[in-house]
Amino acid sequence: MSDTPSSAFPELSELQAHLERISQEMIGLIRAYDLDATSPFDVLPVAREKITKPDDYVRFLELSLEGRIYGEAAAALMEAQKAG
């Protein structure tokens, strides 16, 4: 899947592959900065406190948003496939 927007909805396998890439990059940031939030509500405050490079913090936020978007798209596509 490319980084450019497309009018066609991606296949489930493309969404899953993109989610895997996002996850791997996110894991790298989590390990690099020892992000240890105990609750989903603590993730951003912990990241804000511990991620010292502004570019890494922005990338963390981007990955969080991308993961949410692609995860919801994959869930919607799976639900549509079940119904169809």
C-alpha positions in Angstrom: 0.0 0.0 0.0 1.4 3.4 -0.9 1.5 6.5 1.2 -0.7 8.4 -1.3 -4.4 8.4 -0.9 -6.4 6.2 -3.2 -10.1 6.3 -4.1 -10.3 2.5 -4.1 -10.8 0.8 -0.8 -7.8 -1.4 -0.1 -8.0 -5.2 0.3 -8.0 -6.7 3.7 -4.6 -8.2 3.1 -3.3 -4.7 2.3 -4.8 -3.2 5.5 -3.3 -6.0 7.6 0.1 -5.6 6.0 0.0 -1.8 6.7 -1.1 -2.5 10.3 1.9 -4.9 10.7 4.3 -2.2 9.5 2.7 0.4 11.8 3.0 -2.1 14.7 6.6 -2.8 14.1 7.5 0.8 13.9 5.5 1.6 17.0 7.2 -1.3 18.9 10.5 0.3 18.0 9.5 3.6 19.6 8.0 1.9 22.6 11.2 0.1 23.3 13.5 3.0 22.5 11.7 5.3 25.0 10.7 2.6 27.5 7.0 3.6 27.2 5.3 1.8 30.0 1.7 3.2 30.2 -0.5 1.0 32.4 -3.7 2.2 30.8 -4.7 3.3 27.3 -5.6 6.6 28.9 -2.0 7.0 30.0 -0.4 6.4 26.6 -0.2 10.0 25.4 0.9 11.6 28.7 3.7 8.9 29.1 4.8 9.4 25.5 4.7 13.2 25.9 6.9 12.9 29.0 9.4 10.2 27.7 9.8 10.8 24.0 12.5 13.5 23.9 12.9 14.0 20.1 10.1 16.1 18.7 10.2 14.2 15.4 9.8 10.9 17.2 6.9 12.2 19.2 5.1 13.4 16.0 5.8 10.0 14.4 4.4 8.3 17.5 1.2 10.3 17.1 1.1 9.6 13.4 1.4 5.9 14.0 -1.3 6.0 16.6 -3.7 7.7 14.3 -2.8 5.5 11.3 -3.2 2.4 13.4 -6.6 3.6 14.5 -7.7 4.4 11.0 -6.4 1.2 9.4 -7.7 -0.9 12.3 -11.2 0.5 11.9 -11.1 0.1 8.2 -10.0 -3.6 8.5 -12.8 -4.2 11.1 -15.4 -2.6 8.8 -14.2 -4.6 5.8 -14.3 -7.9 7.8 -17.8 -7.1 9.0 -18.9 -6.3 5.4 -17.5 -9.6 4.2 -19.4 -11.5 6.9 -22.6 -9.7 6.0 -22.1 -10.1 2.2 
